[in-house]
Amino acid sequence: MHPPLMIFSAALLSALLQEGYGFFVRQSCAVGFSPADPHIREVFLITPYKDIVSANAHFQHIRFDRRKYIYQTSHPEEKEKLYQAAAQPAGYKIYAAQIDPERQMPDLQLIQHVKHYISQYTTWPTDHIRIEYGLQYGELYLSLKYGDEEIKVPLPAIESY
């Protein structure tokens, strides 16, 4: 599956820097990896933060990821590394932890997975469910809403249905 995430680009990085984001957490991103693309060796997700406390909380959450890293843009060499990543170097696919506005709506296949999940784990009818993508500490999830009720389910759990 192609994740509903924005590609990390120089334009996006510049905009984030202008908005005051000074810390960027890099982590491995299994969602964007496709065995069908033999040219991609690794996929990363980069999450921006305005403060070190939030960045450290994310970093601790992914403490077992061997490829995790916090870029601090107050260090020019780290800002340069971010721009290198934004250039999408050969062999890598790098996403930003932001939902792509053009991919906010789940495709029909994912909607069918959601309906199977809903029918198995809830008493909700499978129509009139509002579906939204979300991110927390770099993990993609779906927010499923019916009336005043809401459940958040990791995307891989939905895709397995």
CYANA upper distance limits for C-alpha pairs under 8 A (distance plus 0.5 A):
  1 MET  CA     31 VAL  CA      7.72
  1 MET  CA     32 GLY  CA      7.59
  1 MET  CA     34 SER  CA      8.06
  2 HIS  CA     31 VAL  CA      8.06
  2 HIS  CA     32 GLY  CA      6.44
  3 PRO  CA     31 VAL  CA      6.78
  3 PRO  CA     32 GLY  CA      6.17
  4 PRO  CA     99 ILE  CA      6.18
  4 PRO  CA    100 ASP  CA      6.16
  4 PRO  CA    103 ARG  CA      5.77
  4 PRO  CA    104 GLN  CA      7.20
  4 PRO  CA    133 TYR  CA      8.50
  5 LEU  CA     95 TYR  CA      6.77
  5 LEU  CA     96 ALA  CA      6.99
  5 LEU  CA     97 ALA  CA      7.02
  5 LEU  CA     98 GLN  CA      6.11
  5 LEU  CA     99 ILE  CA      5.08
  5 LEU  CA    100 ASP  CA      5.46
  5 LEU  CA    103 ARG  CA      8.23
  6 MET  CA     95 TYR  CA      6.25
  6 MET  CA     96 ALA  CA      5.93
  6 MET  CA     97 ALA  CA      7.68
  6 MET  CA     98 GLN  CA      6.28
  6 MET  CA     99 ILE  CA      6.46
  6 MET  CA    100 ASP  CA      5.19
  7 ILE  CA     94 ILE  CA      6.74
  7 ILE  CA     95 TYR  CA      4.91
  7 ILE  CA     96 ALA  CA      6.26
  8 PHE  CA     12 LEU  CA      7.06
  8 PHE  CA     13 LEU  CA      7.68
  8 PHE  CA     46 ILE  CA      8.02
  8 PHE  CA     85 ALA  CA      8.16
  8 PHE  CA     86 ALA  CA      5.74
  8 PHE  CA     88 GLN  CA      8.19
  8 PHE  CA     94 ILE  CA      6.16
  8 PHE  CA     95 TYR  CA      5.20
  8 PHE  CA     96 ALA  CA      5.23
  9 SER  CA     13 LEU  CA      6.61
  9 SER  CA     83 TYR  CA      8.41
  9 SER  CA     85 ALA  CA      8.49
  9 SER  CA     86 ALA  CA      4.80
  9 SER  CA     87 ALA  CA      6.83
  9 SER  CA     88 GLN  CA      8.07
 10 ALA  CA     14 SER  CA      6.55
 10 ALA  CA     83 TYR  CA      6.47
 10 ALA  CA     86 ALA  CA      5.56
 10 ALA  CA     87 ALA  CA      7.12
 11 ALA  CA     15 ALA  CA      6.74
 12 LEU  CA     16 LEU  CA      6.68
 13 LEU  CA     17 LEU  CA      6.65
 13 LEU  CA     82 LEU  CA      8.34
 13 LEU  CA     83 TYR  CA      7.89
 13 LEU  CA     86 ALA  CA      7.76
 14 SER  CA     18 GLN  CA      6.70
 15 ALA  CA     19 GLU  CA      6.78
 16 LEU  CA     20 GLY  CA      7.06
 16 LEU  CA     21 TYR  CA      6.06
 16 LEU  CA     48 PRO  CA      8.02
 17 LEU  CA     21 TYR  CA      5.57
 17 LEU  CA     22 GLY  CA      6.98
 20 GLY  CA     50 LYS  CA      6.55
 21 TYR  CA     48 PRO  CA      6.53
 21 TYR  CA     49 TYR  CA      5.81
 21 TYR  CA     50 LYS  CA      4.77
 21 TYR  CA     51 ASP  CA      8.13
 22 GLY  CA     48 PRO  CA      7.90
 22 GLY  CA     49 TYR  CA      6.91
 22 GLY  CA     50 LYS  CA      5.98
 22 GLY  CA     51 ASP  CA      7.61
 22 GLY  CA     72 GLN  CA      6.48
 22 GLY  CA     73 THR  CA      5.68
 22 GLY  CA     74 SER  CA      7.52
 23 PHE  CA     48 PRO  CA      6.35
 23 PHE  CA     49 TYR  CA      5.55
 23 PHE  CA     50 LYS  CA      6.68
 23 PHE  CA     51 ASP  CA      7.21
 23 PHE  CA     52 ILE  CA      7.05
 23 PHE  CA     55 ALA  CA      7.06
 23 PHE  CA     70 ILE  CA      7.13
 23 PHE  CA     71 TYR  CA      6.11
 23 PHE  CA     72 GLN  CA      5.35
 23 PHE  CA     73 THR  CA      6.80
 24 PHE  CA     46 ILE  CA      6.68
 24 PHE  CA     47 THR  CA      5.89
 24 PHE  CA     48 PRO  CA      4.94
 24 PHE  CA     49 TYR  CA      6.49
 24 PHE  CA     55 ALA  CA      7.63
 24 PHE  CA     70 ILE  CA      6.08
 24 PHE  CA     71 TYR  CA      5.53
 24 PHE  CA     72 GLN  CA      7.25
 25 VAL  CA     46 ILE  CA      5.95
 25 VAL  CA     47 THR  CA      5.61
 25 VAL  CA     48 PRO  CA      7.02
 25 VAL  CA     49 TYR  CA      8.38
 25 VAL  CA     55 ALA  CA      6.95
 25 VAL  CA     58 HIS  CA      7.98
 25 VAL  CA     59 PHE  CA      7.38
 25 VAL  CA     68 LYS  CA      7.59
 25 VAL  CA     69 TYR  CA      6.23
 25 VAL  CA     70 ILE  CA      5.04
 25 VAL  CA     71 TYR  CA      6.86
 26 ARG  CA     44 PHE  CA      7.06
 26 ARG  CA     45 LEU  CA      6.20
 26 ARG  CA     46 ILE  CA      5.03
 26 ARG  CA     47 THR  CA      7.10
 26 ARG  CA     67 ARG  CA      7.96
 26 ARG  CA     68 LYS  CA      5.79
 26 ARG  CA     69 TYR  CA      5.60
 26 ARG  CA     70 ILE  CA      6.81
 26 ARG  CA     71 TYR  CA      8.24
 27 GLN  CA     44 PHE  CA      6.06
 27 GLN  CA     45 LEU  CA      5.91
 27 GLN  CA     46 ILE  CA      7.09
 27 GLN  CA     62 ILE  CA      8.07
 27 GLN  CA     65 ASP  CA      7.28
 27 GLN  CA     67 ARG  CA      6.37
 27 GLN  CA     68 LYS  CA      5.04
 27 GLN  CA     69 TYR  CA      7.35
 27 GLN  CA    138 GLY  CA      8.17
 28 SER  CA     42 GLU  CA      8.12
 28 SER  CA     43 VAL  CA      6.59
 28 SER  CA     44 PHE  CA      5.14
 28 SER  CA     45 LEU  CA      6.75
 28 SER  CA     65 ASP  CA      7.31
 28 SER  CA     67 ARG  CA      6.62
 28 SER  CA     68 LYS  CA      7.47
 29 CYS  CA     33 PHE  CA      7.69
 29 CYS  CA     43 VAL  CA      5.81
 29 CYS  CA     44 PHE  CA      5.36
 29 CYS  CA     45 LEU  CA      6.10
 30 ALA  CA     43 VAL  CA      7.32
 32 GLY  CA     43 VAL  CA      6.75
 32 GLY  CA     93 LYS  CA      8.24
 33 PHE  CA     40 ILE  CA      8.17
 33 PHE  CA     42 GLU  CA      7.80
 33 PHE  CA     43 VAL  CA      6.49
 39 HIS  CA     90 ALA  CA      8.28
 39 HIS  CA     91 GLY  CA      6.01
 40 ILE  CA     90 ALA  CA      8.11
 40 ILE  CA     91 GLY  CA      4.87
 40 ILE  CA     92 TYR  CA      5.78
 40 ILE  CA     93 LYS  CA      7.17
 41 ARG  CA     91 GLY  CA      5.63
 41 ARG  CA     92 TYR  CA      6.44
 42 GLU  CA     91 GLY  CA      7.27
 42 GLU  CA     92 TYR  CA      5.65
 42 GLU  CA     93 LYS  CA      7.10
 43 VAL  CA     92 TYR  CA      6.21
 43 VAL  CA     93 LYS  CA      5.25
 43 VAL  CA     94 ILE  CA      6.22
 43 VAL  CA     95 TYR  CA      8.28
 44 PHE  CA     92 TYR  CA      8.15
 44 PHE  CA     93 LYS  CA      6.90
 44 PHE  CA     94 ILE  CA      5.28
 44 PHE  CA     95 TYR  CA      6.69
 45 LEU  CA     94 ILE  CA      6.29
 45 LEU  CA     95 TYR  CA      5.27
 45 LEU  CA     96 ALA  CA      6.11
 45 LEU  CA     97 ALA  CA      6.73
 45 LEU  CA    138 GLY  CA      7.45
 46 ILE  CA     94 ILE  CA      7.81
 46 ILE  CA     95 TYR  CA      6.73
 46 ILE  CA     96 ALA  CA      5.43
 46 ILE  CA     97 ALA  CA      6.33
 46 ILE  CA    138 GLY  CA      8.50
 47 THR  CA     96 ALA  CA      6.59
 47 THR  CA     97 ALA  CA      5.39
 47 THR  CA    137 TYR  CA      8.45
 47 THR  CA    138 GLY  CA      7.45
 48 PRO  CA     55 ALA  CA      8.40
 48 PRO  CA     97 ALA  CA      7.97
 49 TYR  CA     54 SER  CA      7.09
 49 TYR  CA     55 ALA  CA      6.37
 50 LYS  CA     54 SER  CA      8.32
 51 ASP  CA     55 ALA  CA      7.04
 52 ILE  CA     56 ASN  CA      6.42
 53 VAL  CA     57 ALA  CA      6.75
 54 SER  CA     58 HIS  CA      6.86
 55 ALA  CA     59 PHE  CA      6.60
 55 ALA  CA     70 ILE  CA      7.86
 56 ASN  CA     60 GLN  CA      6.55
 57 ALA  CA     61 HIS  CA      6.79
 58 HIS  CA     62 ILE  CA      7.01
 58 HIS  CA    137 TYR  CA      5.80
 59 PHE  CA     63 ARG  CA      6.53
 59 PHE  CA     68 LYS  CA      7.75
 59 PHE  CA     69 TYR  CA      8.10
 59 PHE  CA     70 ILE  CA      7.95
 61 HIS  CA    137 TYR  CA      7.50
 62 ILE  CA     68 LYS  CA      7.73
 62 ILE  CA    137 TYR  CA      8.23
 63 ARG  CA     68 LYS  CA      8.01
 71 TYR  CA     78 GLU  CA      6.20
 71 TYR  CA     79 LYS  CA      7.78
 71 TYR  CA     82 LEU  CA      8.08
 72 GLN  CA     78 GLU  CA      6.71
 72 GLN  CA     79 LYS  CA      7.67
 73 THR  CA     78 GLU  CA      6.34
 73 THR  CA     79 LYS  CA      5.28
 74 SER  CA     78 GLU  CA      8.39
 74 SER  CA     79 LYS  CA      8.03
 75 HIS  CA     79 LYS  CA      6.99
 76 PRO  CA     80 GLU  CA      6.68
 77 GLU  CA     81 LYS  CA      6.81
 78 GLU  CA     82 LEU  CA      6.85
 79 LYS  CA     83 TYR  CA      6.96
 80 GLU  CA     84 GLN  CA      6.76
 81 LYS  CA     85 ALA  CA      6.72
 82 LEU  CA     86 ALA  CA      6.61
 83 TYR  CA     87 ALA  CA      6.89
 84 GLN  CA     88 GLN  CA      7.75
 84 GLN  CA     89 PRO  CA      7.70
 85 ALA  CA     89 PRO  CA      7.01
 85 ALA  CA     94 ILE  CA      7.48
 86 ALA  CA     94 ILE  CA      7.80
 88 GLN  CA     92 TYR  CA      6.82
 88 GLN  CA     93 LYS  CA      6.70
 88 GLN  CA     94 ILE  CA      6.85
 89 PRO  CA     93 LYS  CA      8.28
 97 ALA  CA    135 LEU  CA      7.65
 97 ALA  CA    138 GLY  CA      6.92
 98 GLN  CA    135 LEU  CA      8.30
 99 ILE  CA    103 ARG  CA      7.81
 99 ILE  CA    104 GLN  CA      7.12
 99 ILE  CA    133 TYR  CA      7.78
 99 ILE  CA    134 GLY  CA      8.09
100 ASP  CA    104 GLN  CA      6.79
104 GLN  CA    132 GLU  CA      7.70
104 GLN  CA    133 TYR  CA      7.38
105 MET  CA    131 ILE  CA      8.35
105 MET  CA    132 GLU  CA      7.94
106 PRO  CA    110 LEU  CA      6.46
106 PRO  CA    111 ILE  CA      6.90
106 PRO  CA    131 ILE  CA      8.15
107 ASP  CA    111 ILE  CA      6.85
108 LEU  CA    112 GLN  CA      6.82
109 GLN  CA    113 HIS  CA      7.02
110 LEU  CA    114 VAL  CA      6.72
110 LEU  CA    158 ILE  CA      8.31
110 LEU  CA    159 GLU  CA      7.33
111 ILE  CA    115 LYS  CA      6.75
112 GLN  CA    116 HIS  CA      6.85
113 HIS  CA    117 TYR  CA      6.69
113 HIS  CA    158 ILE  CA      6.47
113 HIS  CA    159 GLU  CA      6.57
113 HIS  CA    160 SER  CA      8.08
113 HIS  CA    161 TYR  CA      5.63
114 VAL  CA    118 ILE  CA      6.49
114 VAL  CA    158 ILE  CA      6.61
114 VAL  CA    161 TYR  CA      8.17
115 LYS  CA    119 SER  CA      6.59
115 LYS  CA    126 THR  CA      5.85
115 LYS  CA    127 ASP  CA      8.50
116 HIS  CA    120 GLN  CA      6.76
116 HIS  CA    161 TYR  CA      6.76
117 TYR  CA    121 TYR  CA      6.55
117 TYR  CA    122 THR  CA      8.49
117 TYR  CA    158 ILE  CA      6.97
117 TYR  CA    161 TYR  CA      6.87
118 ILE  CA    122 THR  CA      5.80
118 ILE  CA    123 THR  CA      8.01
118 ILE  CA    124 TRP  CA      7.15
118 ILE  CA    125 PRO  CA      8.22
118 ILE  CA    126 THR  CA      6.89
119 SER  CA    123 THR  CA      7.31
119 SER  CA    124 TRP  CA      7.57
119 SER  CA    125 PRO  CA      7.79
119 SER  CA    126 THR  CA      7.12
124 TRP  CA    146 TYR  CA      7.70
128 HIS  CA    146 TYR  CA      7.38
129 ILE  CA    144 LEU  CA      7.00
129 ILE  CA    145 LYS  CA      6.14
129 ILE  CA    146 TYR  CA      5.70
130 ARG  CA    143 SER  CA      8.40
130 ARG  CA    144 LEU  CA      6.27
130 ARG  CA    145 LYS  CA      5.48
130 ARG  CA    146 TYR  CA      7.00
131 ILE  CA    142 LEU  CA      7.04
131 ILE  CA    143 SER  CA      6.27
131 ILE  CA    144 LEU  CA      5.43
131 ILE  CA    145 LYS  CA      7.05
132 GLU  CA    142 LEU  CA      6.13
132 GLU  CA    143 SER  CA      5.63
132 GLU  CA    144 LEU  CA      7.27
133 TYR  CA    140 LEU  CA      7.51
133 TYR  CA    141 TYR  CA      6.43
133 TYR  CA    142 LEU  CA      5.22
133 TYR  CA    143 SER  CA      6.69
134 GLY  CA    140 LEU  CA      6.30
134 GLY  CA    141 TYR  CA      5.74
134 GLY  CA    142 LEU  CA      6.44
134 GLY  CA    143 SER  CA      7.24
135 LEU  CA    139 GLU  CA      5.89
135 LEU  CA    140 LEU  CA      5.24
135 LEU  CA    141 TYR  CA      6.62
136 GLN  CA    140 LEU  CA      7.35
136 GLN  CA    141 TYR  CA      8.37
139 GLU  CA    154 PRO  CA      7.80
140 LEU  CA    154 PRO  CA      6.60
140 LEU  CA    155 LEU  CA      6.17
141 TYR  CA    152 LYS  CA      6.92
141 TYR  CA    153 VAL  CA      5.85
141 TYR  CA    154 PRO  CA      4.52
141 TYR  CA    155 LEU  CA      5.06
142 LEU  CA    152 LYS  CA      6.12
142 LEU  CA    153 VAL  CA      5.83
142 LEU  CA    154 PRO  CA      6.74
142 LEU  CA    155 LEU  CA      6.43
143 SER  CA    150 GLU  CA      7.24
143 SER  CA    151 ILE  CA      6.35
143 SER  CA    152 LYS  CA      5.00
143 SER  CA    153 VAL  CA      7.06
144 LEU  CA    150 GLU  CA      6.05
144 LEU  CA    151 ILE  CA      5.83
144 LEU  CA    152 LYS  CA      6.72
144 LEU  CA    153 VAL  CA      8.24
145 LYS  CA    149 GLU  CA      6.19
145 LYS  CA    150 GLU  CA      4.87
145 LYS  CA    151 ILE  CA      7.12
146 TYR  CA    150 GLU  CA      6.93
153 VAL  CA    157 ALA  CA      7.26
153 VAL  CA    158 ILE  CA      7.48
154 PRO  CA    158 ILE  CA      7.31
155 LEU  CA    159 GLU  CA      6.72
156 PRO  CA    160 SER  CA      6.80
157 ALA  CA    161 TYR  CA      7.93
